[in-house]
């Protein structure tokens, strides 16, 4: 049986441990709030949490990135930041528990994490000396908060003998002293405290007597210490919340939504052709020919969407050229603008996946801009850089071969959405987005594939990445339960800059049946298709394949997206009910 003082001691230790963990988490929150506020005053991308997140993206193996994109889709960045915050909270809790035991240990733990934040911030491609400020401000605020909270937490739980506020060791030093005066001077014991009967005083050597605590005895209230800790914790939480909210508001002040809506585009010198009758089959569940802006897929490495003011935007073309070219946004709009329907596809798209979309783009001829710089002989790559440091390598010859390669400024009739590259991005038909569709582009270096590697090429993906001829089944959905009878099987197919010539469908590995194709305005877009199926009760595997205008038919060979795009037949398993 555990003695009451031992129980009280364990409770006190547990209380201090829990309070230490809370102290560490709150100190980390204060540090992040202060860093967010500092980054809002300066450069939003200098936030240490964002810097660590971007470093995590850079260091993640391609297979893990592909898994994250295919599993979480557009929410992959939210999941990443959430994971970072969970790890940070666990680390901060340990730091707090160490700080309660010894403050120096906790401060060293904070210094280690701050060093990681500094290293991540300073290694960003766009980093300047100012990138260290948010991390240093956050570290200082976190150190102050951890010191105050750890000291308050350390006062929770008194020493064991604090259970007895009176003297537990009365010494009877005078044997001759009358028995009624033998009790030593000291505080009166509480009237409701059980007390062991006093010993009979005998003559002889002096001795001491230690009374045992009764299990029902109450320890002195620790409320003052708890109150101090709760007040300190509340103040830390308030500071963290203020820093986070104020920092977010400051970052929002960098928002360029008003500048975006104020832009007025001139009439295109080369307008897009009218959409032919029958380009939309209008089948429920089938992707529309034009993908709405808010439904268009987004895959990029930016944890914080860049806010680029068109008034300060510049594009520099340099490298293996006879003359450098620098162009402003106003100058870009004065160039002849071209409208074109182009389907973009992400190389991370699995077979039958959602990372493809079609839009009407407006922009200046990228080929004309490059020719203005007069590339030197031997150049074969455009190394394009985004304002956030992301790079992609685009084949020079593809840009110059006559296709509608654009420096795009508008999408579906309005200025580019911020998440899709405002104020300017690249659009090159026929290439996967990671080698052709740089958003927020500010720099183009004319170079060679042998001497420079884009971001994804550095992580194991192919430098050359033409889009593969692919198709997708939109309806019926996978695992659908269907009524028997005439059923529409429909989807989209794409082979940008080649065009789709045919789509075929088969059921349970039976014969192929040719689908009916929708009309298209050109060869750079996807194409809707539909096949009428007389469905009988049973379980079925529906597959599709596309053939492009060159005569190439989509392969059945299964391949994952790395290193240059997925392949295989898209399929949908369905059940047709008996009635």
TAFENPE-V14670 format. One record per backbone hydrogen bond with DSSP energy under -1.0 kcal/mol. NH is the residue of the N-H (numbers start at 1). CO is the residue of the C=O. Records with the same first field share a line. If there is no record, write none. Layout:
NH=CO ; CO
This chain:
7=3
8=4
9=5
10=6
11=7
12=8
13=9
14=10
15=11
16=12
17=13
18=14
19=15
20=16
21=17
22=18
23=19
24=20
25=21
26=22
27=23
28=24
29=25
30=26
31=27
32=28
33=29
34=30
35=31
36=32
37=33
38=34
39=35
40=36
41=37
42=38
46=43
47=44
51=47
52=48
53=49
54=50
55=51
56=52
57=53
58=54
59=55
60=56
65=61
66=62
67=63
68=64
69=65
70=66
71=67
72=68
73=69
75=72
76=73
79=75
80=76
81=77
82=78
83=79
84=80
85=81
86=82
87=83
88=84
89=85
90=86
91=87
92=88
93=89
94=90
95=91
96=92
97=93
98=94
99=95
100=96
101=97
102=98
105=102
106=102
107=103
108=104
109=105
110=106
111=107
112=108
113=109
114=110
115=111
116=112
117=113
118=114
119=115
120=116
121=117
122=118
123=119
124=121
127=124
131=128
132=129
133=130
136=132
137=133
138=134
139=135
140=136
141=137
142=138
143=139
144=140
145=141
146=142
147=143
148=144
149=145
150=146
151=147
152=148
153=149
154=150
156=153
162=159
163=160
164=161
172=207
173=171
177=174
181=178
182=179
193=190
217=214
226=222
227=223
228=224
229=225
230=226
231=227
232=228
233=229
234=230
235=231
236=232
237=233
238=234
239=235
240=236
241=237
242=238
243=239
244=240
245=241
246=242
247=243
248=244
249=245
250=246
251=247
252=248
253=249
254=251
255=252
260=256
261=257
262=258
263=260
269=337
270=337
279=276
286=283
291=358
295=292
312=309
313=309
315=327
316=442
317=325
318=444
320=446
321=319
322=373 ; 374
323=373
325=317
327=315
332=328
333=329
335=332
338=363
339=270
340=361
342=359
343=524
344=357
346=355
349=346
353=350
356=354
357=344
359=342
361=340
362=410
363=338
364=407
366=405
369=365
370=366
371=367
372=368
376=320
379=376
380=447
381=447
382=394
383=445
384=392
385=443
386=390
387=440
389=386
392=384
394=382
396=380
399=395
400=396
405=403
406=427
407=364
408=425
409=362
410=362
411=414
412=360
414=411
416=409
420=417
421=418
422=417
424=421
425=408
426=438
427=406
431=428
432=465
433=345
435=432
436=433
437=433
441=424
442=385
443=385
444=316
445=383
446=318
447=381
452=448
455=391
458=454
460=457
461=456
462=563
467=430
470=494
472=492
474=490
475=490
479=573
480=477
482=575
485=535
487=533
489=531
490=475
491=529
492=472
493=527
494=470
497=523
498=495
499=495
501=547
502=547
504=545
505=513
506=543
508=541
510=507
513=505
515=503
516=530
518=528
519=278
527=493
529=491
530=516
531=489
533=487
535=485 ; 533
538=576
540=574
542=572
543=506
544=570
545=504
547=502
548=552
549=499
551=548
554=546
559=567
565=561
567=559
572=542
574=540
575=480
576=538
577=482
